[in-house]
Amino acid sequence: MAAVELHKLNGDTSWLIRLPLKQQLESRSFYNIVLDPWLHPTPQVDGLPLFSRQTRVEPAAFGSLAQLDRWLRSLPSDEALDAVLFSHPFTDHLHPETVRDEESLAVLRAVTAIFTTDDSLSALRALGIKGIPAGTIVDMTSTAYRQDGGDTNVLPAGIEIEHLPARDWAASPAWHKLHSGILISCANATTPTQILYSPHGVTPRSIQARMQSPSPGKMARILIHSFDRQTLPLIGTVACGFPSVLDLIPTFRPDAVLATHDERKQAEGIVGHLIKRTPISLDQAASRLRQQHPHIPCVLKQLAPGECFIVS
């Protein structure tokens, strides 16, 4: 049996998650899903450039979905990109130029599933992309999908993906749009693994009782979360940062926390001028972790584009 692999694809919040498959059922070794791909070097714009425009500083590990798919196909185990997940509708999560070049469009049309929320599905449809089979689009926030428990016929055996809606929405006007999470579970790995992906941060109330500590049996838990705290006037908290990680640790009990969505991008427009960032270094985060949770073992990582964390 293989281990779950988490590959950082850019300096922001694009990830390749490689989930082992049941070997007796599959000829391939992994189910490959990319989260929030922003691979093309062009900036992301929300609304108009005058409002918000950001340019990545660090080059992505791959320049397009097509390049990523070619790398997977070059592996000895004959892999391919199986699924894409868009956690939020904003263009740093659903980047138009990354999904609209001709080669990447072919990859997007060939994947077995495109996971969305109701918001990101609307943003995807607004791009006017033709030729995506309707049956491959899976709205994780739909009633039918939630009733199915995150285990749908588009997913291989032993793999589940769920959307955890934002709670405490009164904390700020945009809270429900920003502070949800994605729970990815894989029972096929050497160590069964749960990954909680929440680039803007999520509160313990969003974590359902069945996934709270302690872990059932031997299970690894990975939290992918921002370390830097970012706020905007009137909007409030945009990224909860490491204080939220400290709040989640007693509930989720992650074995490792991987930093995401913290790149110091070139920011322009009104948002770029108004946003306030409270950065936290890896050393500072480790110190605060020891002070607040001295008896809970947890590894903290800040990966560079192209680096990989293997769940052992």
Order of alpha helices (4+ residues) and beta strands (2+ residues): beta-beta-beta-beta-beta-alpha-beta-alpha-alpha-beta-alpha-beta-alpha-beta-alpha-beta-beta-beta-beta-beta-alpha-beta-beta-alpha-beta-alpha-beta-beta
